[in-house]
Amino acid sequence: MHTRSVPDGIEWQAQHAENNGAPGTARVIRGLLPVLKTEAAVGRRMANWQGLLLEDAMPLRIAGGLHYLLLSGTDKRLEPVYAGLTTDQGAVDELVVGLVETFDHLLLPWLDHPPQTNEAGRSASIMAGLLWLSERIGPRFEMNEIGASAGINTMMERFRFDLGGVAVGPSGSPMHLAPEWRGSPPPDNPVKIEGIRGCDVRPMDLRDPDTVLRLKSYIWPEARERMGRIDRAARLAAERAPELDRMGAAEWVGEVLSEPQVQGVARTVFHSIVWQYIPEPSRERITAAMERVGETATADEPLAWIMLETNRETFAHELRVRYWPGPQDWTLLATAHPHGAWVEWQG
């Protein structure tokens, strides 16, 4: 994937948006192609991108900045594109180039950091993984999320889930998640989250209105329901903020794994659509640490790892689980929509 040229990478990202129900966003991303040929600082930096284009999600960084122009009221020219009223790619190209040239100074910093796509809908897959694990390592879990962003999914013990007819969580929660369920329902087992926290190299504060606007900027505008979920997450954070540490994933996992473990509570590391952004050496450190601690895990002190991550070859977002003591391999439990609209259960 990282060997692709910059134009190929932008086209791949556009197709990815198209495949996931965001045609307007796909046109805006394609509109970045002519930007590469401009003298704008944004165009020059994109054309000479020094990292791994798709692993860095470079096209989505600048797409977030362009959406921010609309959401903040700075410039509303992209509104008809996102609404599906302007569909001619040539017209969109002209718009995007014009916006980049006008707001070059404002858009340039958006290239500094990967998108913070903090999505509550992904927690439906994580919860399904816990239902499956419950009958294997027990119903009590200590949850630790890497790449937690603003910590939306580190509040999942306060969400209400309907997973193929299996109800989990407090019924009065403002965050009600009921993805379209494909295949058989997950096992209806008890799940008790005893504690939940997360880490991020740049955690965001959901109690800050500017942060909420920035998070919304990374959401594809076609996904109106997702916008509403950000607002509901902000309500939950105002009641009790998520517990987040500002730390790199590998260092944090090492610290978490070294802490004393409560008997009968499964220490669980989880993450969703973040693995690609973690540098390869850190991924290797996390894997080695999990496997090392897993070797000494017992029925009284089990260890679990749940990930919902993109298969970069097939576009599929796969829910995979490993646990100790248990089989050595990952178990594929489900594929899911990247933002939680549906889950196809295979477990």
Long-range contacts (C-beta under 8 A, 24 or more apart in sequence): 1-52, 1-54, 1-55, 1-312, 2-52, 2-53, 2-54, 2-55, 4-53, 4-54, 6-36, 6-46, 6-47, 6-49, 6-53, 7-33, 7-36, 9-53, 9-54, 9-58, 9-59, 10-59, 12-54, 13-54, 13-57, 13-59, 13-60, 14-59, 16-315, 17-220, 19-315, 20-220, 20-337, 20-338, 20-339, 21-222, 21-223, 21-341, 22-220, 22-221, 22-222, 22-223, 23-84, 23-87, 23-222, 24-81, 24-82, 24-83, 24-84, 24-221, 24-222, 25-63, 25-82, 25-220, 25-221, 25-222, 27-81, 27-87, 27-89, 27-92, 28-63, 28-66, 28-78, 28-81, 28-82, 28-92, 28-96, 29-59, 29-60, 29-63, 30-89, 30-92, 30-93, 31-89, 31-92, 31-93, 31-95, 31-96, 31-97, 32-59, 32-62, 32-63, 32-96, 33-93, 34-93, 34-96, 34-97, 35-96, 35-97, 35-100, 38-97, 38-100, 38-101, 40-100, 40-101, 40-104, 41-104, 41-105, 41-108, 42-100, 42-104, 42-107, 42-108, 42-111, 43-100, 45-108, 45-111, 46-111, 54-276, 54-312, 55-276, 55-277, 56-114, 56-277, 57-114, 57-115, 57-276, 57-277, 58-111, 60-114, 60-115, 60-117, 60-218, 61-110, 61-111, 61-112, 61-113, 61-114, 61-115, 62-100, 62-107, 62-110, 62-111, 64-110, 64-115, 64-214, 64-217, 64-218, 65-106, 65-107, 65-110, 65-111, 65-217, 66-96, 66-99, 66-107, 67-216, 67-217, 67-218, 67-219, 67-221, 68-110, 68-213, 68-214, 68-217, 69-99, 69-103, 69-106, 69-107, 70-221, 71-213, 71-216, 71-217, 72-213, 74-103, 74-106, 75-99, 75-102, 75-103, 82-221, 82-222, 113-202, 114-277, 115-218, 116-149, 116-150, 116-202, 116-204, 116-214, 116-215, 116-218, 117-149, 117-218, 117-219, 117-273, 118-148, 118-149, 118-150, 118-151, 118-152, 118-153, 118-204, 118-215, 118-230, 118-233, 119-152, 119-153, 119-226, 119-229, 119-272, 119-273, 119-338, 119-339, 119-340, 120-152, 120-153, 120-156, 120-159, 120-175, 120-177, 120-229, 120-232, 120-233, 120-340, 121-177, 121-179, 121-226, 121-229, 121-337, 121-339, 121-340, 121-341, 122-153, 122-272, 122-273, 122-308, 122-336, 122-338, 122-339, 122-340, 123-152, 123-153, 123-156, 123-159, 123-161, 123-177, 123-272, 123-340, 124-161, 124-163, 124-177, 124-179, 124-336, 124-340, 124-343, 125-272, 125-308, 125-319, 125-334, 125-336, 125-340, 125-343, 126-153, 126-156, 126-270, 126-272, 126-306, 126-308, 126-319, 127-156, 127-159, 127-161, 127-163, 127-168, 127-169, 127-191, 128-163, 128-186, 128-319, 128-333, 128-334, 128-343, 128-345, 128-347, 129-270, 129-306, 129-319, 129-321, 129-333, 130-191, 130-193, 130-268, 130-306, 131-163, 131-166, 131-168, 131-186, 131-187, 131-188, 131-189, 131-191, 132-186, 132-187, 132-189, 132-321, 132-333, 132-347, 133-266, 133-268, 133-304, 133-306, 133-321, 133-323, 134-187, 134-189, 134-190, 134-191, 135-187, 135-189, 136-323, 136-326, 137-266, 137-299, 137-302, 137-304, 137-323, 137-326, 138-264, 138-265, 138-266, 138-302, 139-189, 139-190, 139-191, 139-192, 140-192, 140-194, 140-264, 140-265, 140-266, 141-191, 141-192, 141-193, 141-194, 141-265, 141-266, 141-268, 141-304, 142-194, 142-195, 142-196, 142-261, 142-262, 142-265, 142-266, 142-267, 142-268, 143-193, 143-195, 143-196, 143-197, 143-268, 143-270, 144-196, 144-197, 144-198, 144-199, 144-253, 144-256, 144-267, 144-268, 144-269, 144-270, 145-196, 145-197, 145-198, 145-199, 145-269, 145-270, 145-271, 146-198, 146-199, 146-249, 146-252, 146-253, 146-269, 146-270, 146-271, 146-274, 146-278, 146-286, 147-198, 147-199, 147-200, 147-249, 147-271, 147-274, 147-275, 147-277, 147-278, 148-198, 148-199, 148-200, 148-203, 148-242, 148-244, 149-200, 149-203, 149-204, 149-215, 150-203, 150-204, 150-205, 150-206, 150-211, 150-215, 150-233, 150-237, 150-242, 151-198, 151-200, 151-203, 151-204, 151-206, 151-237, 151-241, 151-242, 151-243, 151-244, 152-206, 152-229, 152-230, 152-233, 152-242, 153-198, 153-270, 153-272, 154-196, 154-197, 154-198, 154-242, 154-243, 154-244, 155-196, 155-233, 155-236, 155-237, 155-240, 155-242, 156-193, 156-196, 157-193, 157-196, 158-236, 163-343, 164-343, 164-345, 173-236, 174-232, 174-235, 174-236, 175-229, 175-232, 175-233, 175-236, 177-340, 179-336, 179-337, 179-340, 179-341, 179-342, 179-343, 180-341, 180-342, 180-343, 181-342, 181-343, 181-345, 182-342, 182-343, 182-344, 182-345, 183-334, 183-344, 183-345, 183-346, 184-345, 185-345, 186-345, 186-347, 187-347, 194-262, 194-265, 196-242, 196-243, 197-242, 197-243, 197-244, 197-245, 198-242, 198-243, 198-244, 198-245, 199-244, 199-245, 199-246, 199-247, 199-248, 199-249, 199-252, 200-244, 200-245, 200-246, 200-247, 201-246, 201-247, 201-248, 201-249, 202-246, 203-244, 203-245, 203-246, 205-237, 205-241, 206-233, 206-234, 206-237, 206-238, 206-241, 206-242, 207-234, 207-237, 207-238, 207-241, 223-339, 226-339, 248-282, 249-274, 249-278, 249-282, 249-286, 250-278, 250-281, 250-282, 250-283, 250-285, 250-286, 250-289, 253-285, 253-286, 253-289, 253-290, 254-285, 254-289, 257-289, 257-290, 257-293, 261-301, 263-300, 263-301, 264-300, 266-302, 266-303, 266-304, 266-323, 267-301, 267-302, 267-303, 267-304, 268-303, 268-304, 268-305, 268-306, 269-304, 269-305, 269-306, 270-305, 270-306, 270-307, 271-306, 271-307, 271-308, 271-309, 272-307, 272-308, 272-309, 273-308, 273-309, 273-310, 273-317, 273-338, 274-309, 275-307, 275-309, 276-309, 276-310, 276-312, 290-322, 293-324, 294-322, 294-324, 294-325, 295-324, 297-324, 297-325, 298-325, 299-325, 308-336, 310-338, 319-343
